[in-house]
Every structure is written in C-alpha cells, then in structure tokens.
Amino acid sequence: MDFEIIGEIKHSETFACGSGIRELPRLRKVYGLGLWRKRKGFATVRLPSDGSIREAEIHWYEAAGIGKREFKIKCYTDTRP
C-alpha cells in the first residue's frame, strides 16, 4: 500500500467472494485459508509523493480472522482539475 488511509472507510460493499475472486489461490497461499471477499469503499487518503490529501475509491481483500489485505486506489472521486 503506497498511501495512507485517513479516517474510516465509508460505503463499503462486497462485490466478489469465494471462487468469484480470480486471485483466490494466491491469497490462500500467501495469507491462509479463509472466506475471502473482494470489497470496495470510499476513503480519504494521503499520497506519499507530495503529501496531498484526496478522496478515493479503494479496493481490498478481506477474510474473517485474517483481516484486510492489499489495498489499492481504483480512482479519485474528488473533482480536482
């Protein structure tokens, strides 16, 4: 994760679970067995390159007992030029 999440993740939802996740074999190998879900939500993030703060849609993988892993920014949601 090359950014910092500031505050809480809002409007989170699951959009893939179990065998619907293409990365499932890799997740199980790296982090262990679990009921894996691919989730998305919106959060305020701080970018390391210039320290700017932006609103972004983020995606991550999550499993009970393992937690949230591999966050990535999918798009920025604020209307900066």
PyMOL CGO cylinders between C-alpha atoms (Angstrom):
from pymol import cmd
from pymol.cgo import CYLINDER

trace = [
    CYLINDER, 0.00, 0.00, 0.00, 1.69, 3.19, -1.15, 0.3, 1, 1, 1, 1, 1, 1,
    CYLINDER, 1.69, 3.19, -1.15, -0.77, 5.57, 0.51, 0.3, 1, 1, 1, 1, 1, 1,
    CYLINDER, -0.77, 5.57, 0.51, -2.21, 6.19, 3.97, 0.3, 1, 1, 1, 1, 1, 1,
    CYLINDER, -2.21, 6.19, 3.97, -5.91, 5.87, 4.74, 0.3, 1, 1, 1, 1, 1, 1,
    CYLINDER, -5.91, 5.87, 4.74, -7.08, 8.77, 6.89, 0.3, 1, 1, 1, 1, 1, 1,
    CYLINDER, -7.08, 8.77, 6.89, -10.22, 8.15, 8.93, 0.3, 1, 1, 1, 1, 1, 1,
    CYLINDER, -10.22, 8.15, 8.93, -12.72, 5.43, 8.18, 0.3, 1, 1, 1, 1, 1, 1,
    CYLINDER, -12.72, 5.43, 8.18, -13.76, 3.64, 5.01, 0.3, 1, 1, 1, 1, 1, 1,
    CYLINDER, -13.76, 3.64, 5.01, -17.28, 4.70, 4.02, 0.3, 1, 1, 1, 1, 1, 1,
    CYLINDER, -17.28, 4.70, 4.02, -19.96, 2.93, 1.96, 0.3, 1, 1, 1, 1, 1, 1,
    CYLINDER, -19.96, 2.93, 1.96, -18.07, -0.37, 1.88, 0.3, 1, 1, 1, 1, 1, 1,
    CYLINDER, -18.07, -0.37, 1.88, -19.55, -3.28, -0.01, 0.3, 1, 1, 1, 1, 1, 1,
    CYLINDER, -19.55, -3.28, -0.01, -18.58, -6.77, -1.11, 0.3, 1, 1, 1, 1, 1, 1,
    CYLINDER, -18.58, -6.77, -1.11, -18.59, -7.32, -4.86, 0.3, 1, 1, 1, 1, 1, 1,
    CYLINDER, -18.59, -7.32, -4.86, -16.91, -10.74, -5.14, 0.3, 1, 1, 1, 1, 1, 1,
    CYLINDER, -16.91, -10.74, -5.14, -16.46, -13.68, -2.79, 0.3, 1, 1, 1, 1, 1, 1,
    CYLINDER, -16.46, -13.68, -2.79, -15.09, -17.20, -2.80, 0.3, 1, 1, 1, 1, 1, 1,
    CYLINDER, -15.09, -17.20, -2.80, -14.47, -18.63, -6.26, 0.3, 1, 1, 1, 1, 1, 1,
    CYLINDER, -14.47, -18.63, -6.26, -15.54, -15.32, -7.84, 0.3, 1, 1, 1, 1, 1, 1,
    CYLINDER, -15.54, -15.32, -7.84, -12.14, -13.89, -6.89, 0.3, 1, 1, 1, 1, 1, 1,
    CYLINDER, -12.14, -13.89, -6.89, -9.52, -14.52, -9.59, 0.3, 1, 1, 1, 1, 1, 1,
    CYLINDER, -9.52, -14.52, -9.59, -6.68, -14.13, -7.07, 0.3, 1, 1, 1, 1, 1, 1,
    CYLINDER, -6.68, -14.13, -7.07, -8.09, -16.70, -4.62, 0.3, 1, 1, 1, 1, 1, 1,
    CYLINDER, -8.09, -16.70, -4.62, -5.33, -19.35, -4.95, 0.3, 1, 1, 1, 1, 1, 1,
    CYLINDER, -5.33, -19.35, -4.95, -2.64, -16.70, -4.40, 0.3, 1, 1, 1, 1, 1, 1,
    CYLINDER, -2.64, -16.70, -4.40, -4.46, -15.18, -1.40, 0.3, 1, 1, 1, 1, 1, 1,
    CYLINDER, -4.46, -15.18, -1.40, -4.79, -18.60, 0.23, 0.3, 1, 1, 1, 1, 1, 1,
    CYLINDER, -4.79, -18.60, 0.23, -1.12, -19.37, -0.40, 0.3, 1, 1, 1, 1, 1, 1,
    CYLINDER, -1.12, -19.37, -0.40, 0.14, -16.04, 0.97, 0.3, 1, 1, 1, 1, 1, 1,
    CYLINDER, 0.14, -16.04, 0.97, -2.30, -15.37, 3.85, 0.3, 1, 1, 1, 1, 1, 1,
    CYLINDER, -2.30, -15.37, 3.85, -4.02, -18.70, 4.55, 0.3, 1, 1, 1, 1, 1, 1,
    CYLINDER, -4.02, -18.70, 4.55, -7.42, -20.29, 4.25, 0.3, 1, 1, 1, 1, 1, 1,
    CYLINDER, -7.42, -20.29, 4.25, -10.46, -18.16, 4.93, 0.3, 1, 1, 1, 1, 1, 1,
    CYLINDER, -10.46, -18.16, 4.93, -13.72, -16.94, 3.46, 0.3, 1, 1, 1, 1, 1, 1,
    CYLINDER, -13.72, -16.94, 3.46, -12.16, -14.33, 1.18, 0.3, 1, 1, 1, 1, 1, 1,
    CYLINDER, -12.16, -14.33, 1.18, -14.11, -11.34, -0.10, 0.3, 1, 1, 1, 1, 1, 1,
    CYLINDER, -14.11, -11.34, -0.10, -13.16, -8.58, -2.50, 0.3, 1, 1, 1, 1, 1, 1,
    CYLINDER, -13.16, -8.58, -2.50, -14.52, -5.30, -1.15, 0.3, 1, 1, 1, 1, 1, 1,
    CYLINDER, -14.52, -5.30, -1.15, -14.67, -1.66, -2.15, 0.3, 1, 1, 1, 1, 1, 1,
    CYLINDER, -14.67, -1.66, -2.15, -15.39, 1.62, -0.38, 0.3, 1, 1, 1, 1, 1, 1,
    CYLINDER, -15.39, 1.62, -0.38, -14.52, 5.29, -0.25, 0.3, 1, 1, 1, 1, 1, 1,
    CYLINDER, -14.52, 5.29, -0.25, -11.92, 6.92, 1.98, 0.3, 1, 1, 1, 1, 1, 1,
    CYLINDER, -11.92, 6.92, 1.98, -9.74, 9.97, 2.39, 0.3, 1, 1, 1, 1, 1, 1,
    CYLINDER, -9.74, 9.97, 2.39, -6.13, 9.08, 1.54, 0.3, 1, 1, 1, 1, 1, 1,
    CYLINDER, -6.13, 9.08, 1.54, -2.76, 10.81, 1.87, 0.3, 1, 1, 1, 1, 1, 1,
    CYLINDER, -2.76, 10.81, 1.87, -0.43, 10.29, -1.08, 0.3, 1, 1, 1, 1, 1, 1,
    CYLINDER, -0.43, 10.29, -1.08, 3.27, 9.82, -0.23, 0.3, 1, 1, 1, 1, 1, 1,
    CYLINDER, 3.27, 9.82, -0.23, 4.60, 11.52, -3.37, 0.3, 1, 1, 1, 1, 1, 1,
    CYLINDER, 4.60, 11.52, -3.37, 3.53, 15.05, -2.42, 0.3, 1, 1, 1, 1, 1, 1,
    CYLINDER, 3.53, 15.05, -2.42, 1.55, 14.59, 0.81, 0.3, 1, 1, 1, 1, 1, 1,
    CYLINDER, 1.55, 14.59, 0.81, -1.69, 15.68, -0.85, 0.3, 1, 1, 1, 1, 1, 1,
    CYLINDER, -1.69, 15.68, -0.85, -5.00, 14.50, 0.58, 0.3, 1, 1, 1, 1, 1, 1,
    CYLINDER, -5.00, 14.50, 0.58, -7.62, 13.12, -1.83, 0.3, 1, 1, 1, 1, 1, 1,
    CYLINDER, -7.62, 13.12, -1.83, -10.93, 11.27, -1.76, 0.3, 1, 1, 1, 1, 1, 1,
    CYLINDER, -10.93, 11.27, -1.76, -10.62, 7.89, -3.47, 0.3, 1, 1, 1, 1, 1, 1,
    CYLINDER, -10.62, 7.89, -3.47, -12.42, 4.67, -4.22, 0.3, 1, 1, 1, 1, 1, 1,
    CYLINDER, -12.42, 4.67, -4.22, -10.33, 1.87, -2.75, 0.3, 1, 1, 1, 1, 1, 1,
    CYLINDER, -10.33, 1.87, -2.75, -10.47, -1.92, -3.20, 0.3, 1, 1, 1, 1, 1, 1,
    CYLINDER, -10.47, -1.92, -3.20, -9.08, -4.60, -0.89, 0.3, 1, 1, 1, 1, 1, 1,
    CYLINDER, -9.08, -4.60, -0.89, -9.33, -8.27, 0.04, 0.3, 1, 1, 1, 1, 1, 1,
    CYLINDER, -9.33, -8.27, 0.04, -10.70, -9.32, 3.43, 0.3, 1, 1, 1, 1, 1, 1,
    CYLINDER, -10.70, -9.32, 3.43, -11.22, -12.58, 5.34, 0.3, 1, 1, 1, 1, 1, 1,
    CYLINDER, -11.22, -12.58, 5.34, -12.51, -13.30, 8.83, 0.3, 1, 1, 1, 1, 1, 1,
    CYLINDER, -12.51, -13.30, 8.83, -9.65, -13.99, 11.21, 0.3, 1, 1, 1, 1, 1, 1,
    CYLINDER, -9.65, -13.99, 11.21, -7.11, -12.64, 8.72, 0.3, 1, 1, 1, 1, 1, 1,
    CYLINDER, -7.11, -12.64, 8.72, -8.26, -9.07, 8.21, 0.3, 1, 1, 1, 1, 1, 1,
    CYLINDER, -8.26, -9.07, 8.21, -7.96, -6.54, 5.39, 0.3, 1, 1, 1, 1, 1, 1,
    CYLINDER, -7.96, -6.54, 5.39, -5.13, -7.00, 2.91, 0.3, 1, 1, 1, 1, 1, 1,
    CYLINDER, -5.13, -7.00, 2.91, -3.74, -5.44, -0.28, 0.3, 1, 1, 1, 1, 1, 1,
    CYLINDER, -3.74, -5.44, -0.28, -5.42, -2.04, -0.53, 0.3, 1, 1, 1, 1, 1, 1,
    CYLINDER, -5.42, -2.04, -0.53, -5.31, -0.23, -3.86, 0.3, 1, 1, 1, 1, 1, 1,
    CYLINDER, -5.31, -0.23, -3.86, -6.73, 3.00, -5.22, 0.3, 1, 1, 1, 1, 1, 1,
    CYLINDER, -6.73, 3.00, -5.22, -9.07, 2.44, -8.16, 0.3, 1, 1, 1, 1, 1, 1,
    CYLINDER, -9.07, 2.44, -8.16, -9.97, 6.08, -8.85, 0.3, 1, 1, 1, 1, 1, 1,
    CYLINDER, -9.97, 6.08, -8.85, -10.11, 9.51, -7.27, 0.3, 1, 1, 1, 1, 1, 1,
    CYLINDER, -10.11, 9.51, -7.27, -13.61, 10.78, -6.53, 0.3, 1, 1, 1, 1, 1, 1,
    CYLINDER, -13.61, 10.78, -6.53, -13.00, 14.46, -5.86, 0.3, 1, 1, 1, 1, 1, 1,
    CYLINDER, -13.00, 14.46, -5.86, -13.33, 16.97, -8.69, 0.3, 1, 1, 1, 1, 1, 1,
    CYLINDER, -13.33, 16.97, -8.69, -9.86, 18.47, -8.82, 0.3, 1, 1, 1, 1, 1, 1,
    CYLINDER, -9.86, 18.47, -8.82, -8.59, 19.60, -12.23, 0.3, 1, 1, 1, 1, 1, 1,
]
cmd.load_cgo(trace, "trace")
